[in-house]
Amino acid sequence: IHIVVINSMRRFAFPAVQDGIKIALQWAHVRVRDMESLTRKIHKVTTSGPAQLMVFADFDMTLTSFCVNRRKGCTSYGVIEDSSLMPESFREEILQVKNKYYPIEVAKDVSLEQRTQAMVNWWKTSNGLIVKYGVKRNDIREMVAEANIALRPNSYEVFCLLEQHSIPLYVFSAGLADVIHQVFLQQSRLWTNMHIISNRLLYDETGVTKGFSEPLIHSFNKHHVTEFFKEDFKETVNRANVLLLGDSQGDPSMTDGINGMESHSIIKIGFLNHDVDELLSRYMELYDVVLTGDGDMGFVHTMLQALLPTTA
């Protein structure tokens, strides 16, 4: 028995086990770049089994919702930047930095080299202010509790499925590991198969921030810093397939710097949270599947159900 999906006047056959994903690929918010290529990748991952699969996911606006409580959600940095525990002078200074560099990050007429340098300056300036104002380790929990940040609906089911099948989940973020850790503690749990690779606060003996971990991870250099996290990535050696989740134009390349990953089969799913008309064509070049609008993790869960056996 086969299911036939018609795309651009061509016919592709899915094994019957793919019923769920075939339906999901027809959802209104789902865009597929190349159905034939995606079909081949799905087949390879399915036949290889869960022992060959791993997941790489960005955190901010990928695992978390873009809009929370009818307003834009916080990033992991934003949890600190917007916190009522920080003085108004800090929030004013950090906003000035954001207003200076964010337009450069998204500018179409600025070269990648210029944008990359701007991101380095942005992150270092923001980190300097966090050190200057002495963010306390013991305050992170309360900052997260009061923040306008939320994991996407249906993310718990995704995490359960990955843990059930012992599939490594690499949360690879240009944000703040301390905040990400606390978000999982408060809104989900710390999963046994999860690795958080992100910028970490360094504290003095009193628990006050004195610096940041190296190397600096920003939105455009994830693929350049992977060599510093070889111990974290040791499980990638014997796994040949990747499900990659991101929301930025830099996220699709996050696995590029890992040795041997070039030969892997990578299914890239992108969350296009805003400016869909303007950005869709670009995202379609970067991702295999683009999810438009600020939705839940339902498609990702359906994809995993199609890729994995019904029992571990």
C-alpha positions as CSV (number, residue, x, y, z in Angstrom):
1,I,0.0,0.0,0.0
2,H,1.4,3.4,-0.9
3,I,0.1,7.0,-0.5
4,V,0.8,9.3,-3.4
5,V,1.5,13.0,-2.9
6,I,1.3,15.2,-5.9
7,N,3.7,18.3,-5.9
8,S,4.5,20.5,-8.9
9,M,2.9,17.9,-11.3
10,R,5.2,15.1,-10.1
11,R,4.2,12.0,-8.1
12,F,6.1,10.7,-5.1
13,A,5.2,7.5,-3.2
14,F,5.2,7.4,0.6
15,P,5.2,4.1,2.5
16,A,1.8,3.6,4.3
17,V,3.5,4.3,7.7
18,Q,3.7,8.0,6.5
19,D,0.0,8.6,6.7
20,G,0.3,11.1,9.5
21,I,3.0,13.2,7.9
22,K,1.4,13.1,4.5
23,I,-1.7,14.8,6.0
24,A,0.5,17.2,8.0
25,L,2.3,18.3,4.9
26,Q,-1.0,19.5,3.6
27,W,-1.7,21.8,6.5
28,A,-2.2,25.4,5.5
29,H,0.8,26.7,7.4
30,V,3.2,24.1,6.1
31,R,5.4,24.9,3.1
32,V,7.7,22.3,1.5
33,R,10.7,23.3,-0.6
34,D,11.3,20.1,-2.5
35,M,8.9,17.2,-1.9
36,E,11.1,14.6,-3.7
37,S,14.2,15.5,-1.6
38,L,12.1,15.5,1.6
39,T,10.7,12.1,0.7
40,R,14.1,10.7,0.3
41,K,15.2,12.1,3.7
42,I,12.2,10.8,5.5
43,H,12.7,7.3,4.0
44,K,16.4,7.3,5.0
45,V,15.6,8.4,8.6
46,T,12.8,5.9,8.9
47,T,14.8,2.9,7.6
48,S,17.8,3.9,9.7
49,G,15.8,3.8,13.0
50,P,16.0,6.0,16.1
51,A,19.5,4.8,17.0
52,Q,20.7,6.9,14.0
53,L,18.7,10.0,14.7
54,M,19.5,13.2,16.7
55,V,17.8,16.6,17.0
56,F,19.4,20.0,16.9
57,A,17.1,22.8,18.0
58,D,17.5,26.5,18.5
59,F,15.8,27.8,21.6
60,D,14.5,31.4,21.3
61,M,11.4,31.6,19.1
62,T,12.0,28.0,18.0
63,L,11.2,26.0,21.1
64,T,9.6,29.0,22.6
65,S,6.6,30.9,21.2
66,F,7.0,34.2,19.3
67,C,3.9,35.7,20.9
68,V,3.0,35.0,24.6
69,N,-0.1,36.6,26.3
70,R,-0.8,38.5,23.1
71,R,2.5,40.3,23.0
72,K,6.0,39.4,21.8
73,G,7.6,36.8,23.9
74,C,10.9,37.2,25.7
75,T,14.2,35.7,24.5
76,S,16.4,34.1,27.1
77,Y,18.5,37.3,27.2
78,G,15.2,39.3,27.3
79,V,14.3,37.5,30.5
80,I,17.1,39.4,32.2
81,E,16.7,42.5,30.1
82,D,13.0,43.0,30.9
83,S,13.2,41.8,34.5
84,S,11.7,44.0,37.3
85,L,14.6,42.9,39.5
86,M,16.9,45.0,37.3
87,P,17.1,48.8,37.7
88,E,15.5,51.0,35.2
89,S,18.9,52.3,34.1
90,F,19.9,48.8,33.1
91,R,16.8,48.4,31.0
92,E,17.4,51.7,29.3
93,E,21.0,51.0,28.5
94,I,20.2,47.5,27.2
95,L,17.4,48.9,25.0
96,Q,19.7,51.4,23.4
97,V,22.1,48.6,22.5
98,K,19.3,46.5,21.0
99,N,17.9,49.5,19.0
100,K,21.4,50.0,17.6
101,Y,22.2,46.4,16.5
102,Y,18.9,44.7,15.8
103,P,18.3,46.6,12.5
104,I,21.8,45.5,11.4
105,E,21.0,41.8,12.1
106,V,18.0,41.8,9.8
107,A,19.2,44.3,7.2
108,K,19.2,43.0,3.7
109,D,21.7,45.5,2.3
110,V,24.4,44.7,4.9
111,S,27.0,42.0,4.2
112,L,27.2,38.9,6.3
113,E,30.7,39.9,7.5
114,Q,29.4,43.3,8.7
115,R,26.4,41.7,10.4
116,T,28.6,39.1,12.1
117,Q,30.8,41.8,13.5
118,A,27.8,43.7,14.6
119,M,26.5,40.6,16.5
120,V,29.8,40.2,18.3
121,N,29.6,43.9,19.4
122,W,25.9,43.5,20.4
123,W,26.5,40.4,22.5
124,K,29.7,41.7,24.1
125,T,28.1,45.0,25.0
126,S,25.0,43.3,26.5
127,N,27.1,40.9,28.4
128,G,29.2,43.8,29.7
129,L,26.0,45.4,31.1
130,I,24.9,42.2,32.7
131,V,28.3,42.1,34.5
132,K,28.2,45.8,35.3
133,Y,24.9,45.5,37.0
134,G,25.8,42.3,38.8
135,V,23.0,39.9,37.9
136,K,22.7,37.3,40.7
137,R,22.5,33.6,40.2
138,N,19.7,33.3,42.8
139,D,17.6,35.8,40.9
140,I,17.4,33.8,37.6
141,R,14.6,31.6,38.9
142,E,12.4,34.6,39.8
143,M,13.3,36.4,36.5
144,V,12.1,33.4,34.5
145,A,8.9,33.0,36.6
146,E,7.9,36.6,35.9
147,A,9.0,36.7,32.3
148,N,6.8,36.6,29.2
149,I,8.4,33.4,27.9
150,A,6.8,30.1,27.1
151,L,7.7,26.8,25.5
152,R,5.6,26.2,22.4
153,P,2.4,24.2,22.9
154,N,2.9,20.4,22.3
155,S,6.6,20.7,23.0
156,Y,6.3,18.4,26.1
157,E,5.0,15.6,23.8
158,V,8.0,16.2,21.5
159,F,10.4,16.0,24.3
160,C,8.7,12.9,25.7
161,L,9.0,11.1,22.4
162,L,12.7,11.9,22.0
163,E,13.5,10.7,25.5
164,Q,11.4,7.6,25.1
165,H,13.6,6.6,22.0
166,S,16.8,7.8,23.6
167,I,17.4,10.4,20.8
168,P,19.9,13.1,21.8
169,L,18.4,16.6,21.9
170,Y,20.9,19.4,21.4
171,V,19.5,22.8,22.4
172,F,22.0,25.0,20.5
173,S,21.3,28.6,21.4
174,A,22.9,32.0,21.1
175,G,21.0,32.9,24.3
176,L,21.7,32.2,28.0
177,A,22.1,28.6,29.2
178,D,21.2,29.6,32.8
179,V,17.9,31.0,31.7
180,I,17.1,28.1,29.3
181,H,17.9,25.6,32.1
182,Q,15.4,27.4,34.4
183,V,12.7,27.6,31.7
184,F,12.9,23.8,31.3
185,L,12.8,23.4,35.1
186,Q,9.7,25.6,35.5
187,Q,7.7,24.8,32.3
188,S,8.8,21.2,31.4
189,R,11.6,19.3,33.1
190,L,15.3,18.5,32.5
191,W,15.3,15.7,30.0
192,T,17.9,12.9,30.4
193,N,18.7,13.1,26.6
194,M,19.1,16.9,26.5
195,H,22.3,18.9,26.1
196,I,22.1,22.7,26.4
197,I,24.9,24.4,24.5
198,S,24.7,28.2,25.0
199,N,26.4,31.2,26.6
200,R,26.8,30.6,30.4
201,L,27.1,33.2,33.1
202,L,30.2,32.9,35.3
203,Y,29.7,33.8,39.0
204,D,32.0,34.9,41.8
205,E,32.0,33.2,45.2
206,T,28.9,35.3,46.2
207,G,26.9,34.3,43.2
208,V,27.2,37.6,41.3
209,T,27.9,37.5,37.6
210,K,31.6,38.2,36.9
211,G,31.8,37.2,33.2
212,F,30.7,34.8,30.4
213,S,31.8,31.5,29.0
214,E,33.9,31.3,25.9
215,P,33.6,31.1,23.0
216,L,30.8,33.6,22.5
217,I,27.8,32.2,20.7
218,H,25.8,34.6,18.6
219,S,23.1,34.2,15.9
220,F,25.6,33.9,13.0
221,N,28.4,31.8,14.4
222,K,27.0,28.5,15.7
223,H,28.7,26.5,13.0
224,H,32.1,28.1,13.9
225,V,32.1,27.3,17.6
226,T,31.2,23.6,17.5
227,E,34.8,22.5,17.8
228,F,34.8,23.9,21.4
229,F,32.0,21.6,22.4
230,K,33.4,18.3,21.2
231,E,32.5,16.6,24.5
232,D,28.9,17.7,24.2
233,F,28.7,16.4,20.6
234,K,30.3,13.0,21.2
235,E,27.0,11.2,20.6
236,T,26.9,12.6,17.1
237,V,29.8,10.2,16.0
238,N,27.6,7.2,15.5
239,R,24.4,8.8,14.4
240,A,23.8,9.6,10.7
241,N,20.6,11.5,10.6
242,V,19.5,14.9,12.0
243,L,16.2,16.7,12.6
244,L,17.1,20.4,12.7
245,L,14.7,23.1,14.1
246,G,15.4,26.8,13.8
247,D,13.8,30.2,13.3
248,S,16.6,32.3,11.9
249,Q,18.5,32.5,8.7
250,G,21.6,31.4,10.5
251,D,20.1,28.3,12.2
252,P,20.1,25.9,9.2
253,S,24.0,25.9,9.3
254,M,24.3,25.1,13.0
255,T,25.5,21.6,12.4
256,D,28.0,22.5,9.6
257,G,31.0,22.7,11.9
258,I,30.6,19.2,13.4
259,N,33.0,16.7,11.9
260,G,31.4,14.2,9.5
261,M,28.0,16.0,9.5
262,E,28.4,16.8,5.8
263,S,27.4,13.3,4.9
264,H,24.4,13.2,7.2
265,S,20.8,13.3,6.1
266,I,19.4,16.5,7.7
267,I,15.7,17.4,7.7
268,K,15.5,21.2,8.3
269,I,12.3,22.6,9.7
270,G,12.1,26.4,10.0
271,F,9.6,28.5,12.1
272,L,8.8,31.6,10.2
273,N,7.1,33.6,13.0
274,H,6.7,37.0,11.3
275,D,6.9,38.9,8.0
276,V,5.9,35.8,6.1
277,D,5.3,37.5,2.8
278,E,8.6,39.2,2.9
279,L,10.8,36.3,4.1
280,L,9.1,33.1,2.9
281,S,11.1,32.8,-0.3
282,R,14.4,33.1,1.5
283,Y,13.3,30.6,4.2
284,M,12.2,28.2,1.5
285,E,15.8,28.2,0.2
286,L,17.2,27.5,3.7
287,Y,14.8,24.9,5.1
288,D,13.2,21.7,3.8
289,V,9.9,22.6,5.6
290,V,8.8,26.1,6.6
291,L,6.1,26.5,9.2
292,T,4.5,30.0,8.8
293,G,3.0,31.9,11.7
294,D,3.6,31.4,15.4
295,G,2.2,27.9,15.8
296,D,2.7,25.0,18.1
297,M,5.0,21.9,17.9
298,G,2.2,19.8,16.4
299,F,3.9,19.4,13.0
300,V,7.3,18.5,14.6
301,H,5.5,15.9,16.8
302,T,3.7,14.4,13.8
303,M,7.0,14.3,11.9
304,L,8.7,12.4,14.7
305,Q,5.8,10.0,15.0
306,A,6.2,9.2,11.3
307,L,10.0,8.8,11.6
308,L,10.0,6.6,14.7
309,P,8.6,3.2,15.6
310,T,5.5,3.1,17.8
311,T,7.4,1.5,20.6
312,A,10.9,2.1,21.9
